[in-house]
Amino acid sequence: MATILYVDDEPAVGLIVEDTLRRAGHDPVGARNVPEALQVLARTPVELIVSDYRMPGITGLEFLSMLQREGYDVPVIMLTGYASIEHAVASIKAGAVDYITKPVRPQQLELAVEQALEFVRLKRENETLRHEVMAIRSERQIVGDSPAIRRALQTVAMAAPTRATVLLQGESGTGKELFARAIHEQSDRRDKPFITLNCAALPEGLIESALFGHEKGAFTGAIKRVEGAFERAHRGTLLLDEISEMRLDLQAKLLRVLQEQEFERVGGTAPIKVDVRIIATTNRDLAVEAQQGRFRQDLYYRLSVIPMSIPALRERPEDIPLLAFRFAMRTAEDVGKRLDGIAPDTLALLQRYPWPGNVRELQHVIERAVILSPDPLMPPHALEAERFGLTHASAVAGAIDGPSPLRALAAGFGGLGFAAGANGRALAEDGAEDPMRVVLHSLDVTNAEKVLIARALEVSQQNRTRAAELLGISVRTLRNKLNGPEKA
């Protein structure tokens, strides 16, 4: 059922329209002129408008223009008692979705309404799909503004319009597939298939079938003909992920396909012509692999028409804040948590870490921190202490309710002679057992402050002024903390 507004100054026509709409299961709302119709629109959401072409005062065409100016995205069916091609053309040009002549025939009106509502449904569905596509493309967007990323993106822009093969080399987790998709989406093949085949993930006996397909009965279990990756990628792009893991005998067959643009299915005899653009990725140095005989040199030269080296994350630390924020906000949205941002100290830690797992590792670290941290501004102690070389004391320090110098001192606990032992205890600088040792893993906020103050007093030989300087607080604040709130 749809709410439909009809606008007509003739009561008889209004009754016919209302009765027809009600019989069709809709909820009709009537208005005798455009001002009344605008009042209805202001208080009632409607899915469709049926309006007379000629009315006293403001005409139906002027009503259409007003709707567009006011931002009402509602389809309009125009009614007129003066049937002419000129009226029909004027109505459609003004934005009407249909044009019906009087006298109104119920069946004609019902059909027009049904078609107009289907138009609305399809339009909304297309908008939803467009937003989903944009969201997916946004997820695949390459984030970064470092010189290394800018150079890589320039190469993508130059390579994309061609059909030359591209070899993407880089460590695992650097985002090689993102660059492959960027090449595809900036090419004239963007509306055609983008097929990915992971050469390392397929069982050895199935790689050939996965690449070229097979005929029914080609081997045990082949109960029907199956198209391979090359057929499915026809007129599009085929990404051969981890190409260095492909067997040498299959490399020879792949080379023939790249040169001839044709192949035969497993168990087949008829050659199949294809038009496929190849992009290959590897986390190894393929030139070295070819020199040492583990990869065909002729295939290497064929694949590396345009070689691209994807930089490791440690080579572009200036991009880490952008990536971290993107991952953090996406995770917060997914889990329904409030996140205002990432603390500067946290970003500094992230930029100092070498990231052996590259962008993929950063994503997992940020997702974990967002999920486990209750803070709206991601603090350093939300990160994994072991991974980032943090002592437990520095993790606890982030929660201390005190002046920032005291928190900074806690984060640099070693400055007061502490070092974190494997058992989580505080040990003296020379490695001997410290008389003040504590099991840091059991500290709460209050105990952590007490340990810091006690250590500062010990280092300063019980000189409260010097201890207060070490802690970055006033002597009075230190005295209040030592005496407790009841004695302050």
Number of C-alpha atoms within 10 A of each C-alpha: 11 16 17 23 23 26 26 26 17 12 12 10 18 19 13 16 23 20 14 19 23 14 12 17 11 16 15 21 17 21 19 18 22 23 13 13 20 16 11 16 15 10 8 12 14 20 18 21 24 26 29 29 26 18 18 11 10 14 15 28 23 14 21 21 13 15 18 13 9 9 9 13 12 17 21 28 24 27 27 21 13 12 13 10 9 8 16 21 12 12 22 16 11 17 18 23 18 18 22 20 18 12 11 17 13 16 11 12 21 16 12 18 24 13 14 21 17 12 14 17 13 12 12 12 12 12 12 12 12 12 12 12 12 12 12 11 14 11 14 15 13 16 14 18 14 15 13 15 18 12 14 16 18 10 15 21 15 13 20 21 15 12 16 16 21 24 27 24 22 19 19 18 19 21 20 24 19 14 22 26 22 20 25 27 18 15 20 15 19 17 11 15 16 22 18 18 20 17 21 15 11 13 10 12 8 10 20 22 18 21 23 23 23 23 19 15 13 16 11 7 8 13 12 11 16 17 16 19 23 28 23 20 21 18 19 23 30 25 25 24 23 20 24 24 17 21 16 14 10 13 19 13 15 20 17 14 19 19 10 11 17 19 23 17 23 21 16 15 10 10 11 15 15 19 16 25 23 22 27 25 27 19 19 16 12 22 16 12 15 17 11 11 11 16 21 22 17 12 18 19 15 17 22 19 13 17 17 19 15 19 18 21 25 18 15 16 19 15 18 22 18 15 17 21 18 16 20 25 19 16 20 17 12 10 11 10 16 14 20 14 16 21 13 14 13 17 18 14 14 21 18 12 15 14 19 16 17 19 20 15 16 21 20 12 19 24 19 16 21 26 16 11 16 14 17 15 17 23 21 26 23 21 22 14 15 9 10 15 12 19 26 23 27 23 20 21 27 19 15 19 12 13 11 15 14 21 22 15 19 26 21 18 22 18 13 20 16 21 20 19 12 7 9 17 21 26 20 19 15 10 11 8 12 15 9 13 14 16 11 19 14 10 16 13 14 10 14 21 21 14 18 22 21 16 19 24 20 15 15 17 11 13 12 19 17 16 24 21 15 20 24 17 17 14 16 13 12 19 15 14 15 14 11 10 8 6 9 11
